[in-house]
């Protein structure tokens, strides 16, 4: 993956795009629900698994402007990986489940032609803190970071 904007490395769970978030510096905010909007997305591979990373930006409150990633496994990447890259979603995968959860009235789409730009609407994200690694060993407080566990339609 030379010269890609997004770097998904096999030895980390971080992303780096346009030097806004440096490798190893994932955001840490308190667990809870936040209003957010899709900023952009990237495609790449992690451990030989194709991924799409949706970058959501918090749009209200104390953490306004903070970017939080949500990683999805996909069936395969189409074309060159990187910013706003194309991909083929898994027919029953988490990406399509979230797509239809956020757009319940949208007609059925082909897994290789998902209109990702339609997801750029205000939503509610449920954020939690990662406190353990993949071996269930506790992270030092300095290594903890926030992830999106769930996306929902914003109820106002």
C-alpha positions as a Markdown table, in Angstrom:
| # | Residue | x | y | z |
|---|---|---|---|---|
| 1 | Unk | 0.0 | 0.0 | 0.0 |
| 2 | Unk | 2.5 | 2.6 | -1.1 |
| 3 | Unk | 1.5 | 6.2 | -1.3 |
| 4 | Unk | -2.0 | 5.7 | 0.2 |
| 5 | Unk | -3.5 | 8.4 | 2.3 |
| 6 | Unk | -4.7 | 5.8 | 4.8 |
| 7 | Unk | -2.1 | 3.6 | 6.4 |
| 8 | Unk | -3.6 | 0.5 | 8.0 |
| 9 | Unk | -0.5 | -1.2 | 9.6 |
| 10 | Unk | -0.4 | -4.8 | 10.8 |
| 11 | Unk | 1.1 | -3.8 | 14.1 |
| 12 | Unk | -1.4 | -1.1 | 15.1 |
| 13 | Unk | -5.1 | -0.2 | 15.0 |
| 14 | Unk | -4.6 | 3.4 | 14.1 |
| 15 | Unk | -5.0 | 5.5 | 11.0 |
| 16 | Unk | -3.2 | 8.6 | 9.7 |
| 17 | Unk | -4.7 | 10.9 | 7.1 |
| 18 | Unk | -3.4 | 14.3 | 6.1 |
| 19 | Unk | -1.3 | 14.3 | 9.3 |
| 20 | Unk | -4.4 | 15.3 | 11.3 |
| 21 | Unk | -4.2 | 12.3 | 13.5 |
| 22 | Unk | -0.7 | 10.9 | 14.0 |
| 23 | Unk | -0.1 | 7.2 | 14.2 |
| 24 | Unk | -0.7 | 6.0 | 17.7 |
| 25 | Unk | -2.8 | 9.1 | 18.7 |
| 26 | Unk | -6.4 | 7.8 | 18.5 |
| 27 | Unk | -8.9 | 10.1 | 20.3 |
| 28 | Unk | -10.0 | 9.4 | 23.9 |
| 29 | Unk | -13.3 | 10.9 | 25.0 |
| 30 | Unk | -15.7 | 9.8 | 27.7 |
| 31 | Unk | -18.0 | 6.9 | 26.8 |
| 32 | Unk | -21.5 | 7.9 | 25.9 |
| 33 | Unk | -23.7 | 9.1 | 23.1 |
| 34 | Unk | -22.7 | 11.9 | 20.7 |
| 35 | Unk | -24.2 | 13.6 | 17.7 |
| 36 | Unk | -21.9 | 13.1 | 14.7 |
| 37 | Unk | -21.8 | 13.3 | 10.9 |
| 38 | Unk | -19.8 | 11.2 | 8.4 |
| 39 | Unk | -16.7 | 13.2 | 7.4 |
| 40 | Unk | -15.0 | 10.9 | 4.9 |
| 41 | Unk | -14.0 | 7.2 | 4.5 |
| 42 | Unk | -10.9 | 5.3 | 3.6 |
| 43 | Unk | -10.2 | 1.8 | 2.3 |
| 44 | Unk | -7.2 | -0.3 | 3.0 |
| 45 | Unk | -6.2 | -3.7 | 4.4 |
| 46 | Unk | -5.3 | -4.8 | 8.0 |
| 47 | Unk | -3.9 | -8.3 | 8.5 |
| 48 | Unk | -4.7 | -9.1 | 4.9 |
| 49 | Unk | -8.4 | -8.3 | 5.6 |
| 50 | Unk | -10.0 | -5.6 | 3.4 |
| 51 | Unk | -11.5 | -2.8 | 5.5 |
| 52 | Unk | -13.4 | 0.5 | 5.1 |
| 53 | Unk | -12.9 | 3.1 | 7.8 |
| 54 | Unk | -15.7 | 5.6 | 8.3 |
| 55 | Unk | -14.5 | 8.8 | 9.9 |
| 56 | Unk | -17.2 | 10.5 | 12.0 |
| 57 | Unk | -16.9 | 14.0 | 13.3 |
| 58 | Unk | -18.7 | 15.0 | 16.5 |
| 59 | Unk | -20.9 | 18.0 | 15.8 |
| 60 | Unk | -22.0 | 19.2 | 19.2 |
| 61 | Unk | -20.9 | 19.6 | 22.8 |
| 62 | Unk | -17.5 | 19.7 | 24.5 |
| 63 | Unk | -15.9 | 17.3 | 21.9 |
| 64 | Unk | -17.1 | 19.2 | 18.8 |
| 65 | Unk | -14.8 | 18.5 | 15.9 |
| 66 | Unk | -13.2 | 15.3 | 17.3 |
| 67 | Unk | -12.9 | 12.6 | 14.6 |
| 68 | Unk | -13.6 | 9.0 | 15.6 |
| 69 | Unk | -13.1 | 6.0 | 13.2 |
| 70 | Unk | -15.4 | 3.0 | 12.8 |
| 71 | Unk | -13.8 | 0.0 | 11.1 |
| 72 | Unk | -15.8 | -2.4 | 8.9 |
| 73 | Unk | -14.7 | -5.6 | 7.3 |
| 74 | Unk | -15.6 | -5.8 | 3.6 |
| 75 | Unk | -15.6 | -8.6 | 1.0 |
| 76 | Unk | -13.0 | -6.9 | -1.2 |
| 77 | Unk | -11.6 | -3.5 | -2.3 |
| 78 | Unk | -12.3 | -2.2 | -5.8 |
| 79 | Unk | -9.5 | -0.3 | -7.5 |
| 80 | Unk | -6.9 | 1.6 | -5.6 |
| 81 | Unk | -7.2 | 1.8 | -1.8 |
| 82 | Unk | -7.3 | 5.2 | -0.1 |
| 83 | Unk | -9.5 | 8.2 | 0.5 |
| 84 | Unk | -13.1 | 7.5 | -0.7 |
| 85 | Unk | -12.0 | 4.2 | -2.1 |
| 86 | Unk | -14.4 | 1.8 | -3.6 |
| 87 | Unk | -15.3 | -1.6 | -2.0 |
| 88 | Unk | -17.6 | -4.5 | -2.2 |
| 89 | Unk | -19.5 | -5.0 | 1.1 |
| 90 | Unk | -20.4 | -8.3 | 2.6 |
| 91 | Unk | -24.0 | -9.1 | 1.8 |
| 92 | Unk | -24.9 | -9.7 | 5.4 |
| 93 | Unk | -22.0 | -7.7 | 7.0 |
| 94 | Unk | -22.0 | -5.0 | 9.6 |
| 95 | Unk | -21.6 | -2.2 | 7.0 |
| 96 | Unk | -24.8 | -3.0 | 5.2 |
| 97 | Unk | -26.6 | -3.5 | 8.5 |
| 98 | Unk | -25.6 | -0.1 | 9.6 |
| 99 | Unk | -26.4 | 1.4 | 6.1 |
| 100 | Unk | -30.0 | 0.2 | 6.3 |
| 101 | Unk | -30.3 | 1.1 | 10.0 |
| 102 | Unk | -29.4 | 4.7 | 9.2 |
| 103 | Unk | -31.4 | 4.7 | 5.9 |
| 104 | Unk | -34.4 | 2.4 | 6.6 |
| 105 | Unk | -36.4 | 3.6 | 3.6 |
| 106 | Unk | -33.6 | 3.3 | 1.1 |
| 107 | Unk | -34.2 | 0.8 | -1.7 |
| 108 | Unk | -32.0 | -2.3 | -1.8 |
| 109 | Unk | -28.5 | -1.6 | -3.3 |
| 110 | Unk | -25.9 | -3.8 | -5.0 |
| 111 | Unk | -23.1 | -4.6 | -2.6 |
| 112 | Unk | -20.6 | -3.1 | -5.1 |
| 113 | Unk | -22.5 | 0.2 | -5.7 |
| 114 | Unk | -23.3 | 1.5 | -2.2 |
| 115 | Unk | -24.0 | 5.2 | -2.2 |
| 116 | Unk | -21.8 | 6.0 | 0.8 |
| 117 | Unk | -22.4 | 9.8 | 0.4 |
| 118 | Unk | -26.0 | 9.3 | 1.5 |
| 119 | Unk | -24.7 | 8.5 | 5.0 |
| 120 | Unk | -23.5 | 12.1 | 5.4 |
| 121 | Unk | -26.5 | 12.9 | 7.7 |
| 122 | Unk | -26.6 | 13.8 | 11.4 |
| 123 | Unk | -26.6 | 10.6 | 13.4 |
| 124 | Unk | -26.1 | 9.4 | 17.0 |
| 125 | Unk | -22.9 | 7.4 | 17.8 |
| 126 | Unk | -22.4 | 5.3 | 20.9 |
| 127 | Unk | -18.7 | 5.6 | 21.9 |
| 128 | Unk | -16.9 | 3.5 | 24.4 |
| 129 | Unk | -13.3 | 3.2 | 25.6 |
| 130 | Unk | -11.0 | 0.4 | 24.7 |
| 131 | Unk | -9.2 | -0.6 | 27.9 |
| 132 | Unk | -7.8 | -4.1 | 26.9 |
| 133 | Unk | -5.8 | -5.4 | 24.0 |
| 134 | Unk | -6.6 | -8.5 | 21.9 |
| 135 | Unk | -5.1 | -10.7 | 24.6 |
| 136 | Unk | -7.3 | -9.2 | 27.3 |
| 137 | Unk | -4.4 | -7.5 | 29.0 |
| 138 | Unk | -5.3 | -4.1 | 30.4 |
| 139 | Unk | -3.9 | -1.0 | 28.6 |
| 140 | Unk | -2.1 | 1.7 | 30.5 |
| 141 | Unk | -4.3 | 4.8 | 30.8 |
| 142 | Unk | -2.1 | 6.5 | 28.3 |
| 143 | Unk | -2.8 | 3.8 | 25.6 |
| 144 | Unk | -6.6 | 3.8 | 25.9 |
| 145 | Unk | -8.7 | 5.1 | 23.1 |
| 146 | Unk | -12.3 | 5.6 | 22.0 |
| 147 | Unk | -14.2 | 3.6 | 19.4 |
| 148 | Unk | -17.7 | 3.8 | 17.9 |
| 149 | Unk | -19.7 | 0.7 | 19.1 |
| 150 | Unk | -23.0 | 1.6 | 17.5 |
| 151 | Unk | -24.6 | 4.1 | 15.1 |
| 152 | Unk | -28.2 | 5.1 | 15.2 |
| 153 | Unk | -30.7 | 7.5 | 13.6 |
| 154 | Unk | -30.6 | 10.8 | 15.5 |
| 155 | Unk | -33.8 | 11.3 | 17.4 |
| 156 | Unk | -34.5 | 15.0 | 18.1 |
